[in-house]
Amino acid sequence: MNKEMLNVICLSFVTASISFTITETKVFKSLREWAKSKNAFFGELISCGYCLGHWIAFGLVAIYQPKLFELWHILDCFLTALVIAWLAAFQWVLMCWFMKNADK
C-alpha cells in the first residue's frame, strides 16, 4: 500500500469520527437543534452524517492534499475527497450500528 492510499484511509477514519461525533452524540444535540432553528439547510447538513462527511472530507483534502489519481490538481482533490467521504460513510454506518447494539 502506498503512502497516499494510507493517508486517504487515515483521513476517512478522521472524517467518519468527526461526522459521527457531530451528527450522533448528545454533546452536539443542542448545536444541531439550534442550527435547525436558524437555518433549515445548515441544520440538516450537521444532522446527516453522510452529508457532513463530504464537507469534512473536502476540508481535510484542502489541508492535507493527498493525491490518488495524478490528474489535474483540482479534479484530483475533488475525486480524492469523494473517495474519503465514501469510505467514511461505511465507517459511520458501522459506528451507528455498534452504538445501536450497545443501547447508546
Contacts in CASP RR format, 6 or more apart in sequence:
PFRMAT RR
TARGET T0000
AUTHOR 0000-0000-0000
METHOD contacts of the structure
MODEL  1
MNKEMLNVICLSFVTASISFTITETKVFKSLREWAKSKNAFFGELISCGY
CLGHWIAFGLVAIYQPKLFELWHILDCFLTALVIAWLAAFQWVLMCWFMK
NADK
4 66 0 8 1.000
4 67 0 8 1.000
4 68 0 8 1.000
5 68 0 8 1.000
7 64 0 8 1.000
7 66 0 8 1.000
8 66 0 8 1.000
8 68 0 8 1.000
8 80 0 8 1.000
8 83 0 8 1.000
8 84 0 8 1.000
8 87 0 8 1.000
9 87 0 8 1.000
11 57 0 8 1.000
11 60 0 8 1.000
11 61 0 8 1.000
11 64 0 8 1.000
11 66 0 8 1.000
11 84 0 8 1.000
12 57 0 8 1.000
12 83 0 8 1.000
12 84 0 8 1.000
12 85 0 8 1.000
12 87 0 8 1.000
12 88 0 8 1.000
12 91 0 8 1.000
13 88 0 8 1.000
13 91 0 8 1.000
14 56 0 8 1.000
14 60 0 8 1.000
15 53 0 8 1.000
15 56 0 8 1.000
15 57 0 8 1.000
15 60 0 8 1.000
15 84 0 8 1.000
15 85 0 8 1.000
15 87 0 8 1.000
15 88 0 8 1.000
16 53 0 8 1.000
16 87 0 8 1.000
16 88 0 8 1.000
16 89 0 8 1.000
16 91 0 8 1.000
16 92 0 8 1.000
16 95 0 8 1.000
18 53 0 8 1.000
18 56 0 8 1.000
19 49 0 8 1.000
19 50 0 8 1.000
19 52 0 8 1.000
19 53 0 8 1.000
19 56 0 8 1.000
19 88 0 8 1.000
19 92 0 8 1.000
20 49 0 8 1.000
20 92 0 8 1.000
20 95 0 8 1.000
20 96 0 8 1.000
21 27 0 8 1.000
21 28 0 8 1.000
22 28 0 8 1.000
22 31 0 8 1.000
22 32 0 8 1.000
22 46 0 8 1.000
22 49 0 8 1.000
22 52 0 8 1.000
23 32 0 8 1.000
23 46 0 8 1.000
23 47 0 8 1.000
23 48 0 8 1.000
23 49 0 8 1.000
23 52 0 8 1.000
24 49 0 8 1.000
24 95 0 8 1.000
24 96 0 8 1.000
24 99 0 8 1.000
28 46 0 8 1.000
31 46 0 8 1.000
32 43 0 8 1.000
32 46 0 8 1.000
32 47 0 8 1.000
35 42 0 8 1.000
35 43 0 8 1.000
35 45 0 8 1.000
35 46 0 8 1.000
35 47 0 8 1.000
36 43 0 8 1.000
36 44 0 8 1.000
36 47 0 8 1.000
44 51 0 8 1.000
45 51 0 8 1.000
45 52 0 8 1.000
45 55 0 8 1.000
46 52 0 8 1.000
49 89 0 8 1.000
49 92 0 8 1.000
50 85 0 8 1.000
50 89 0 8 1.000
50 92 0 8 1.000
53 85 0 8 1.000
53 88 0 8 1.000
53 89 0 8 1.000
53 92 0 8 1.000
54 81 0 8 1.000
54 82 0 8 1.000
54 85 0 8 1.000
56 85 0 8 1.000
56 88 0 8 1.000
57 81 0 8 1.000
57 82 0 8 1.000
57 84 0 8 1.000
57 85 0 8 1.000
57 88 0 8 1.000
58 81 0 8 1.000
59 81 0 8 1.000
60 81 0 8 1.000
60 84 0 8 1.000
61 77 0 8 1.000
61 80 0 8 1.000
61 81 0 8 1.000
61 84 0 8 1.000
62 77 0 8 1.000
65 77 0 8 1.000
66 80 0 8 1.000
67 76 0 8 1.000
67 77 0 8 1.000
67 80 0 8 1.000
68 76 0 8 1.000
68 79 0 8 1.000
68 80 0 8 1.000
68 83 0 8 1.000
69 75 0 8 1.000
69 76 0 8 1.000
69 79 0 8 1.000
69 80 0 8 1.000
70 76 0 8 1.000
71 79 0 8 1.000
END
